[in-house]
Amino acid sequence: MVIRMLLLSVVSALLLAGVVVAQQEGGSLGQIITVGEDRIVVGTDGQGQLTFEVQTVQDGDQRVPDKAQVAQIKTLKVGQIVRVKWVKAHDDHYYIRELAAGPEDGARQGLVTGAVITAGEGRVVVAKDGGGQVTLEPMWLRRQGKWDRDVWHDLVSQGLKPGDRVMAMWQLDEGTHYVIRGITKLDAEGQALALVLLQTELRESYQQITQLQDQIGQLQHMLGQLMEQLKPAGQ
């Protein structure tokens, strides 16, 4: 009981100091209903209407709203589709961890072109032509009861460096994540160099089909040899 009271006291003190104590993290995609000075109200799919507040940062002896997030909110408009990565604190408030414009037409997949900002751990952050940026994330595949990242994402992302111009095919996953389905570098004239399709499942299926064809060929060869052995002598 004493330990629990101490923990509650610590949490209360942190909340009073403006420190976000994470209770739950997640992401949401939805349409902006209202835009405030330090928060937005979003109508989300499946979660209803949520209010997302800017996070606070330390400034001297006090915590103040994150200026970058406040400035970003001022650029948003009612009706715009946004993608929010948030943390729900023990005060039941949702605080913004990352905020980005979502697909304006509600598309679940599409193409993006732009310059690479960063590339690592399979994630590629692209400054989109026309403004804004998008984080393209790895695809996760289930194998033998475990979820693994498509290793081809790492190979591709390792070959990219800041400033490279790319075109990528993306797919919106779980309403919040832009998953890479294909990517290519662009030359100085904007022409695709070589599209790398990141679809390990299809690639593995093709390999399995090829192996099956080889096995069928071997069986046919063995059957031919057996038929020759069964022929009557002199034929």
VEXNUVEX-24347 format. One line per field, with one value per atom (N, C-alpha, C): atom name; residue number from 1; y, z, x. Coordinates in steps of 0.02 Angstrom, whole numbers. Each point is the difference from the previous one (the first is absolute). Example, Ala and Ser with C-alpha at 12.3 -4.5 7.8 and 13.67 -1.06 7.14 Angstrom:
VEXNUVEX-24347
a: [N, CA, C, N, CA, C]
k: [1, 1, 1, 2, 2, 2]
yy: [-284, 59, 60, 53, 59, 55]
zz: [390, 0, 0, -36, 3, 37]
xx: [660, -45, 45, -18, 42, -39]
END
This chain:
VEXNUVEX-24347
a: [N, CA, C, N, CA, C, N, CA, C, N, CA, C, N, CA, C, N, CA, C, N, CA, C, N, CA, C, N, CA, C, N, CA, C, N, CA, C, N, CA, C, N, CA, C, N, CA, C, N, CA, C, N, CA, C, N, CA, C, N, CA, C, N, CA, C, N, CA, C, N, CA, C, N, CA, C, N, CA, C, N, CA, C, N, CA, C, N, CA, C, N, CA, C, N, CA, C, N, CA, C, N, CA, C, N, CA, C, N, CA, C, N, CA, C, N, CA, C, N, CA, C, N, CA, C, N, CA, C, N, CA, C, N, CA, C, N, CA, C, N, CA, C, N, CA, C, N, CA, C, N, CA, C, N, CA, C, N, CA, C, N, CA, C, N, CA, C, N, CA, C, N, CA, C, N, CA, C, N, CA, C, N, CA, C, N, CA, C, N, CA, C, N, CA, C, N, CA, C, N, CA, C, N, CA, C, N, CA, C, N, CA, C, N, CA, C, N, CA, C, N, CA, C, N, CA, C, N, CA, C, N, CA, C, N, CA, C, N, CA, C, N, CA, C, N, CA, C, N, CA, C, N, CA, C, N, CA, C, N, CA, C, N, CA, C, N, CA, C, N, CA, C, N, CA, C, N, CA, C, N, CA, C, N, CA, C, N, CA, C, N, CA, C, N, CA, C, N, CA, C, N, CA, C, N, CA, C, N, CA, C, N, CA, C, N, CA, C, N, CA, C, N, CA, C, N, CA, C, N, CA, C, N, CA, C, N, CA, C, N, CA, C, N, CA, C, N, CA, C, N, CA, C, N, CA, C, N, CA, C, N, CA, C, N, CA, C, N, CA, C, N, CA, C, N, CA, C, N, CA, C, N, CA, C, N, CA, C, N, CA, C, N, CA, C, N, CA, C, N, CA, C, N, CA, C, N, CA, C, N, CA, C, N, CA, C, N, CA, C, N, CA, C, N, CA, C, N, CA, C, N, CA, C, N, CA, C, N, CA, C, N, CA, C, N, CA, C, N, CA, C, N, CA, C, N, CA, C, N, CA, C, N, CA, C, N, CA, C, N, CA, C, N, CA, C, N, CA, C, N, CA, C, N, CA, C, N, CA, C, N, CA, C, N, CA, C, N, CA, C, N, CA, C, N, CA, C, N, CA, C, N, CA, C, N, CA, C, N, CA, C, N, CA, C, N, CA, C, N, CA, C, N, CA, C, N, CA, C, N, CA, C, N, CA, C, N, CA, C, N, CA, C, N, CA, C, N, CA, C, N, CA, C, N, CA, C, N, CA, C, N, CA, C, N, CA, C, N, CA, C, N, CA, C, N, CA, C, N, CA, C, N, CA, C, N, CA, C, N, CA, C, N, CA, C, N, CA, C, N, CA, C, N, CA, C, N, CA, C, N, CA, C, N, CA, C, N, CA, C, N, CA, C, N, CA, C, N, CA, C, N, CA, C, N, CA, C, N, CA, C, N, CA, C, N, CA, C, N, CA, C, N, CA, C, N, CA, C, N, CA, C, N, CA, C, N, CA, C, N, CA, C, N, CA, C, N, CA, C, N, CA, C, N, CA, C, N, CA, C, N, CA, C, N, CA, C, N, CA, C, N, CA, C, N, CA, C, N, CA, C, N, CA, C, N, CA, C, N, CA, C, N, CA, C, N, CA, C, N, CA, C, N, CA, C, N, CA, C, N, CA, C, N, CA, C, N, CA, C, N, CA, C, N, CA, C, N, CA, C, N, CA, C, N, CA, C, N, CA, C, N, CA, C, N, CA, C, N, CA, C, N, CA, C, N, CA, C, N, CA, C, N, CA, C, N, CA, C, N, CA, C, N, CA, C, N, CA, C, N, CA, C]
k: [1, 1, 1, 2, 2, 2, 3, 3, 3, 4, 4, 4, 5, 5, 5, 6, 6, 6, 7, 7, 7, 8, 8, 8, 9, 9, 9, 10, 10, 10, 11, 11, 11, 12, 12, 12, 13, 13, 13, 14, 14, 14, 15, 15, 15, 16, 16, 16, 17, 17, 17, 18, 18, 18, 19, 19, 19, 20, 20, 20, 21, 21, 21, 22, 22, 22, 23, 23, 23, 24, 24, 24, 25, 25, 25, 26, 26, 26, 27, 27, 27, 28, 28, 28, 29, 29, 29, 30, 30, 30, 31, 31, 31, 32, 32, 32, 33, 33, 33, 34, 34, 34, 35, 35, 35, 36, 36, 36, 37, 37, 37, 38, 38, 38, 39, 39, 39, 40, 40, 40, 41, 41, 41, 42, 42, 42, 43, 43, 43, 44, 44, 44, 45, 45, 45, 46, 46, 46, 47, 47, 47, 48, 48, 48, 49, 49, 49, 50, 50, 50, 51, 51, 51, 52, 52, 52, 53, 53, 53, 54, 54, 54, 55, 55, 55, 56, 56, 56, 57, 57, 57, 58, 58, 58, 59, 59, 59, 60, 60, 60, 61, 61, 61, 62, 62, 62, 63, 63, 63, 64, 64, 64, 65, 65, 65, 66, 66, 66, 67, 67, 67, 68, 68, 68, 69, 69, 69, 70, 70, 70, 71, 71, 71, 72, 72, 72, 73, 73, 73, 74, 74, 74, 75, 75, 75, 76, 76, 76, 77, 77, 77, 78, 78, 78, 79, 79, 79, 80, 80, 80, 81, 81, 81, 82, 82, 82, 83, 83, 83, 84, 84, 84, 85, 85, 85, 86, 86, 86, 87, 87, 87, 88, 88, 88, 89, 89, 89, 90, 90, 90, 91, 91, 91, 92, 92, 92, 93, 93, 93, 94, 94, 94, 95, 95, 95, 96, 96, 96, 97, 97, 97, 98, 98, 98, 99, 99, 99, 100, 100, 100, 101, 101, 101, 102, 102, 102, 103, 103, 103, 104, 104, 104, 105, 105, 105, 106, 106, 106, 107, 107, 107, 108, 108, 108, 109, 109, 109, 110, 110, 110, 111, 111, 111, 112, 112, 112, 113, 113, 113, 114, 114, 114, 115, 115, 115, 116, 116, 116, 117, 117, 117, 118, 118, 118, 119, 119, 119, 120, 120, 120, 121, 121, 121, 122, 122, 122, 123, 123, 123, 124, 124, 124, 125, 125, 125, 126, 126, 126, 127, 127, 127, 128, 128, 128, 129, 129, 129, 130, 130, 130, 131, 131, 131, 132, 132, 132, 133, 133, 133, 134, 134, 134, 135, 135, 135, 136, 136, 136, 137, 137, 137, 138, 138, 138, 139, 139, 139, 140, 140, 140, 141, 141, 141, 142, 142, 142, 143, 143, 143, 144, 144, 144, 145, 145, 145, 146, 146, 146, 147, 147, 147, 148, 148, 148, 149, 149, 149, 150, 150, 150, 151, 151, 151, 152, 152, 152, 153, 153, 153, 154, 154, 154, 155, 155, 155, 156, 156, 156, 157, 157, 157, 158, 158, 158, 159, 159, 159, 160, 160, 160, 161, 161, 161, 162, 162, 162, 163, 163, 163, 164, 164, 164, 165, 165, 165, 166, 166, 166, 167, 167, 167, 168, 168, 168, 169, 169, 169, 170, 170, 170, 171, 171, 171, 172, 172, 172, 173, 173, 173, 174, 174, 174, 175, 175, 175, 176, 176, 176, 177, 177, 177, 178, 178, 178, 179, 179, 179, 180, 180, 180, 181, 181, 181, 182, 182, 182, 183, 183, 183, 184, 184, 184, 185, 185, 185, 186, 186, 186, 187, 187, 187, 188, 188, 188, 189, 189, 189, 190, 190, 190, 191, 191, 191, 192, 192, 192, 193, 193, 193, 194, 194, 194, 195, 195, 195, 196, 196, 196, 197, 197, 197, 198, 198, 198, 199, 199, 199, 200, 200, 200, 201, 201, 201, 202, 202, 202, 203, 203, 203, 204, 204, 204, 205, 205, 205, 206, 206, 206, 207, 207, 207, 208, 208, 208, 209, 209, 209, 210, 210, 210, 211, 211, 211, 212, 212, 212, 213, 213, 213, 214, 214, 214, 215, 215, 215, 216, 216, 216, 217, 217, 217, 218, 218, 218, 219, 219, 219, 220, 220, 220, 221, 221, 221, 222, 222, 222, 223, 223, 223, 224, 224, 224, 225, 225, 225, 226, 226, 226, 227, 227, 227, 228, 228, 228, 229, 229, 229, 230, 230, 230, 231, 231, 231, 232, 232, 232, 233, 233, 233, 234, 234, 234, 235, 235, 235]
yy: [-60, 60, 63, -1, 58, 13, -55, 6, 28, -24, 24, 74, 22, 71, 42, -26, 37, 7, -55, 2, 49, 0, 48, 72, 10, 67, 23, -47, 17, 17, -42, 12, 67, 16, 63, 59, -7, 54, 11, -55, 6, 33, -18, 30, 75, 18, 71, 38, -34, 32, 3, -32, 2, -55, -51, -55, -53, -22, -50, -69, -32, -67, -48, -37, -42, -56, -6, -56, -46, 31, -38, 40, -35, 33, -30, 41, -25, 50, -12, 45, 3, 57, 10, 38, -15, 35, 28, 64, 28, 70, 30, 66, 51, 57, 53, 32, 5, 33, 72, 10, 68, 5, 62, 14, 54, -16, 49, 25, 37, 27, -54, -49, -52, -70, -7, -66, -2, -61, -10, -54, 6, -50, -38, -65, -42, -53, -7, -54, -60, -51, -58, -59, -45, -61, -50, -19, -52, 25, 61, 26, 60, 22, 57, 65, 50, 67, 4, 18, 5, 69, 23, 63, -15, 25, -11, 65, -1, 60, -4, 59, 0, -23, -31, -21, 60, -7, 54, -17, 51, -9, 44, -18, 38, 65, 55, 65, 35, -7, 28, -40, 36, -32, -23, 9, -20, -37, -32, -35, 41, 6, 41, -41, 20, -37, 0, -56, -8, 50, 47, 54, -28, -52, -29, -30, -34, -29, 53, 53, 56, 32, 10, 29, -46, -65, -47, 0, 4, 1, 60, 57, 61, -7, -48, -10, -46, -30, -48, 35, -34, 28, -50, 27, -43, -40, -64, -43, -39, 21, -34, -68, -48, -66, 1, -25, -1, -69, -13, -62, 19, -25, 19, -60, 5, -49, 33, -33, 32, -44, 32, -36, 24, -48, 16, -2, 56, 5, -22, -2, -21, 51, 59, 49, -9, -55, -16, 50, 40, 45, -33, 15, -26, 54, -16, 48, -21, 49, -13, -19, -57, -19, 17, -11, 14, 15, 50, 22, 9, -29, 5, 2, 31, 2, -69, -21, -65, 6, -55, 2, 42, 54, 47, -31, -50, -30, -66, -14, -61, -62, 8, -57, -47, -64, -50, -17, 21, -12, 53, 7, 51, 5, 53, 13, 66, 3, 62, 9, 61, 15, 57, -2, 53, -18, 39, -9, -34, -46, -36, 48, 0, 38, -45, -57, -50, -70, -48, -69, -45, -42, -45, -43, -60, -48, -14, 1, -14, 59, 53, 58, 51, 28, 51, 62, 55, 63, 42, 18, 34, 69, 51, 66, 0, 3, -8, 60, -14, 53, 37, 66, 38, 17, -26, 18, -58, 5, -52, -57, -48, -58, -61, -58, -63, -50, -39, -53, -67, -31, -64, -55, -45, -49, -70, -44, -68, -40, -50, -48, -56, -21, -56, -60, -58, -61, -54, -39, -53, -66, -26, -63, -45, -60, -49, 28, 37, 28, 61, 27, 59, 55, 61, 58, 24, 2, 23, 55, 45, 54, -28, 21, -21, 23, -48, 17, 43, -3, 40, 74, 19, 71, 26, -40, 21, 7, -47, 3, 62, 16, 59, 64, 4, 62, 13, -53, 9, 29, -9, 26, 72, 29, 69, 47, 62, 50, 66, 44, 64, 37, 25, 36, -41, -67, -43, 13, 4, 7, -69, -11, -66, 6, -54, -8, -64, 2, -59, -15, -63, -23, -13, 27, -10, -28, -30, -26, 20, 27, 22, -61, -11, -59, 22, -30, 15, 73, 33, 69, 51, -21, 49, -9, -58, -14, -4, 35, -4, -54, -58, -57, 0, -9, -3, -64, 7, -59, -3, 55, 2, 67, 2, 63, -1, 58, 6, 68, 2, 64, 33, 66, 37, 33, 1, 33, 76, 37, 73, 25, -40, 20, -26, -31, -24, -67, -36, -66, -54, -49, -55, -42, -16, -40, -75, -23, -71, -8, -18, -8, -64, 6, -59, -14, -54, -18, -35, 27, -29, -43, -58, -46, -69, -10, -62, -60, 7, -56, -25, 46, -19, -31, 28, -24, -72, -12, -67, -49, 22, -44, -20, 48, -15, -51, 9, -47, -70, -4, -65, -33, 40, -27, -27, 38, -21, -66, -5, -61, -59, 12, -52, -24, 49, -18, -43, 16, -40, -71, -6, -65, -41, 33, -35, -24, 41, -20, -61, -1, -56, -64, 6, -57, -27, 46, -21, -38, 24, -33, -70, -6, -65, -47, 27, -41, -26, 43, -21, -57, 7, -53, -65, 4, -59, -34, 39, -27, -36, 27, -33, -68, -4, -62, -53, 22, -46, -25, 28, -21, -72, -41, -69, 1, -50, -4, -1, 34, 2, 56, 35, 56, 65]
zz: [0, 0, 0, 41, 4, -67, -32, -65, -52, 2, -49, 10, 62, 14, -23, 9, -23, -76, -35, -73, -24, 32, -18, 12, 54, 14, -53, -22, -52, -65, -18, -63, 4, 56, 8, -6, 30, -3, -72, -37, -69, -42, 12, -38, 14, 64, 17, -31, -10, -30, -76, -27, -72, -38, 37, -32, -20, -64, -24, 24, 41, 23, -44, -41, -50, 32, -21, 21, -59, -59, -61, -59, -51, -61, -59, -52, -59, -56, -50, -57, -25, -30, -25, -66, -42, -63, -1, -17, 0, -29, 4, -29, 55, -10, 51, 5, 62, 14, 21, 46, 22, 9, -7, 10, 53, 55, 53, 2, 52, 7, 14, 40, 18, -3, -40, -6, -62, -20, -55, 21, -26, 11, -65, 3, -61, 6, -54, -4, -30, 40, -22, -17, -40, -18, 58, 28, 51, 70, 8, 67, 18, -47, 13, -2, 33, 0, 56, -18, 49, -3, 58, 5, 11, -44, 5, 18, 55, 25, -17, -8, -13, 64, -9, 57, 30, 61, 31, 3, 1, 3, 55, 25, 54, -26, 33, -17, 64, 19, 64, 57, 44, 59, -12, -59, -13, -66, -9, -62, -39, -65, -43, -61, -34, -61, -52, -34, -52, -56, -11, -49, -71, -15, -67, -14, 50, -9, -3, 40, -2, -70, -27, -67, -52, 8, -48, 1, 60, 6, -35, 2, -32, -76, -29, -72, -21, 49, -15, -11, -35, -15, 18, 18, 14, -63, 10, -56, -28, 20, -25, 33, -38, 26, 31, 62, 34, 30, 9, 31, 64, 57, 65, 36, 21, 46, 69, 48, 64, 59, 58, 63, 46, 30, 48, 69, 36, 66, 54, 61, 56, 16, -29, 9, -53, -40, -54, -57, -5, -57, -53, -63, -56, -21, 3, -19, -65, -43, -66, 6, -31, -6, -70, -49, -70, -38, -42, -37, -73, -44, -72, -38, -59, -43, -28, 1, -27, -74, -32, -70, -7, -38, -4, -30, -43, -32, 34, 58, 35, -32, -44, -36, 48, -16, 41, -29, -61, -30, -53, -19, -49, -12, -34, -16, 31, 19, 25, -30, -19, -24, 42, 9, 38, 17, 45, 19, 69, 6, 63, 52, 59, 57, 43, 19, 37, -23, 9, -16, 49, 35, 48, 34, 20, 33, -43, -66, -45, -13, 41, -9, -45, -45, -45, 6, 23, 6, -63, -33, -65, 4, -24, -8, -66, 3, -59, -47, -64, -50, 12, 6, 13, 73, 44, 71, 45, 62, 49, -4, 44, 1, 20, -15, 17, 23, 50, 24, -27, -42, -30, 44, 24, 49, -30, 36, -26, 1, -41, 0, 48, 39, 47, -25, -1, -26, 54, 0, 51, -27, 34, -19, 61, -6, 53, 68, -1, 62, 26, -35, 22, -53, 23, -45, -11, -63, -18, -52, 4, -49, -65, -57, -65, -6, -4, -1, -61, -52, -59, 13, 50, 17, 24, 42, 26, -57, -46, -56, -43, -11, -41, 38, 64, 38, 10, 5, 8, -62, -58, -62, -13, 44, -9, 46, -22, 42, -7, 49, -3, -66, -30, -63, -60, 6, -56, -16, -65, -20, -13, 26, -6, -18, -26, -9, 36, 41, 39, -6, -1, 5, 75, 25, 70, 8, 59, 18, 72, 12, 67, 41, 55, 41, 69, 23, 65, 5, -56, 0, 18, 20, 24, -30, -28, -22, -77, -28, -72, -11, -24, -9, -72, -7, -66, -35, -62, -41, -60, -15, -55, 1, -22, 1, -53, -27, -50, 6, -15, -6, -66, -2, -61, -23, -65, -26, -3, -26, -2, -40, -47, -41, 26, 59, 31, -25, -35, -26, 51, 6, 47, -23, 46, -16, 0, 55, 4, 58, -15, 51, 39, 65, 42, 36, -19, 33, 65, 53, 66, 21, -30, 14, 11, 59, 15, -8, 19, -3, -72, -48, -69, -25, 23, -21, 26, 62, 29, -35, -18, -36, -67, -34, -65, 8, 53, 13, 15, 37, 15, -64, -44, -63, -42, -3, -38, 28, 66, 30, -15, 1, -16, -72, -45, -71, -8, 37, -3, 25, 55, 27, -50, -34, -50, -57, -20, -53, 19, 63, 24, 2, 21, 3, -71, -47, -69, -27, 16, -22, 31, 64, 34, -28, -16, -29, -69, -39, -66, 6, 49, 10, 21, 43, 23, -58, -44, -58, -46, -7, -42, 29, 65, 33, -5, -5, -2, -71, -51, -68, -9, -38, -14, -37, 9, -34, -75, -35, -73, -28, 42, -24, 12]
xx: [41, -41, 43, 52, 45, 33, 24, 33, -48, -62, -50, -13, -6, -12, 58, 61, 59, 0, -18, -3, -51, -59, -52, 22, 38, 25, 49, 44, 49, -35, -50, -37, -35, -32, -35, 47, 59, 50, 23, 10, 21, -53, -63, -54, -6, 8, -3, 58, 56, 58, -5, -52, -9, 35, 24, 35, -51, 3, -46, 22, -41, 14, -41, 34, -34, -39, -62, -42, -14, -6, -15, 25, 26, 22, -37, -9, -35, 1, -40, -4, -72, -17, -67, 2, -48, -9, -71, -7, -67, -2, -60, -12, -4, 34, 1, -69, -25, -64, 11, 47, 18, 75, 26, 71, 6, 37, 9, 72, 16, 67, 52, -20, 48, -31, -54, -33, -43, -15, -47, -50, -61, -51, -10, 6, -1, -55, -38, -48, 34, 13, 39, -45, 27, -35, 7, -56, 0, 12, 27, 15, -44, -40, -42, 38, -26, 31, 51, 62, 54, 32, 22, 38, 73, 42, 72, 35, 37, 34, 74, 31, 73, 36, 57, 39, 36, 24, 37, 74, 42, 72, 28, 58, 31, 30, -16, 27, 20, 63, 22, -30, -35, -30, -71, -25, -69, -7, -58, -14, -51, 13, -42, -20, -54, -20, 55, 8, 50, -14, 46, -10, -7, 38, -3, -68, -29, -66, -54, 8, -48, 1, 60, 6, -30, 9, -27, -76, -29, -73, -30, 35, -25, -5, 34, -3, -57, -33, -54, -66, -45, -66, -54, -59, -57, -18, -12, -17, 59, 61, 60, 8, 26, 15, 70, 5, 65, 13, 63, 24, 36, -23, 27, 28, 63, 28, -4, -31, -14, 19, 1, 8, -56, -33, -53, 30, -4, 30, -49, 24, -41, -55, 4, -54, -54, 6, -48, 1, 53, 8, 43, -15, 39, 50, 65, 52, 32, 13, 28, 74, 17, 70, 26, -43, 18, -63, 2, -59, 19, -40, 14, -66, 3, -59, -13, -62, -18, -18, -18, -20, -64, 3, -56, -62, 8, -57, -21, 31, -17, 28, 49, 28, 36, -3, 35, 68, 13, 66, 13, 63, 16, 75, 20, 70, 21, 63, 29, 69, 17, 67, 29, 66, 31, 72, 29, 70, 5, 46, 10, 28, -32, 26, 44, -27, 38, -21, 45, -15, 36, -36, 31, -51, 19, -43, -62, 10, -55, -45, 4, -44, 34, -39, 26, -44, 29, -37, 12, -54, 5, -33, 37, -29, -38, -66, -42, 6, -1, -5, -66, 3, -61, -10, 44, -5, -19, 21, -15, 50, -8, 44, -41, 28, -34, 53, -18, 44, -25, 41, -17, 30, -42, 21, 6, 35, 9, -64, -3, -54, 17, -49, 10, -38, 34, -29, 0, -52, -7, 29, 49, 31, 5, -28, 4, -21, -55, -28, 34, 51, 36, -5, 1, 0, 71, 22, 67, -4, 48, 3, 29, -28, 26, 72, 46, 72, 18, -39, 15, -6, -41, -4, 67, 33, 65, 51, 0, 47, -11, -64, -16, 18, -22, 12, 74, 41, 71, 33, -33, 27, -20, -40, -23, 37, 8, 33, -38, 6, -34, 13, -53, 7, -19, 2, -20, -73, -15, -70, -28, -60, -31, -73, -26, -72, -19, -52, -18, -74, -17, -69, -13, -56, -16, -70, -10, -65, -14, -60, -18, -20, 36, -11, -26, -53, -30, -20, -8, -24, 52, 60, 50, 69, 15, 68, 4, 48, 12, 53, -22, 44, 27, 66, 31, -19, -27, -13, 47, 33, 48, 35, 63, 37, 54, 15, 52, 34, 64, 34, -19, 4, -13, 65, 10, 60, -11, 50, -4, -59, -24, -57, -66, 3, -62, -23, 43, -18, 17, -44, 12, 59, 45, 59, -17, -30, -18, -48, -61, -51, 12, 8, 10, -66, -33, -62, 14, -26, 13, -59, -5, -54, 29, 28, 34, -46, -64, -46, -6, -6, -6, 65, 57, 64, 11, -20, 7, -46, -61, -46, 28, 31, 31, 56, 40, 55, -28, -55, -30, -26, -31, -25, 58, 55, 59, 28, 4, 25, -47, -65, -49, 8, 11, 11, 62, 53, 62, -14, -38, -16, -42, -47, -41, 44, 47, 47, 41, 22, 39, -42, -63, -45, -14, -9, -12, 61, 60, 61, 5, -14, 2, -53, -59, -53, 21, 34, 24, 50, 46, 49, -34, -51, -35, -36, -31, -36, 49, 60, 50, 19, 6, 19, -55, -63, -56, -16, 33, -12, 24, -37, 24, 66, 40, 64, -8, 42, -2, -43, -35, -40, 37]
END
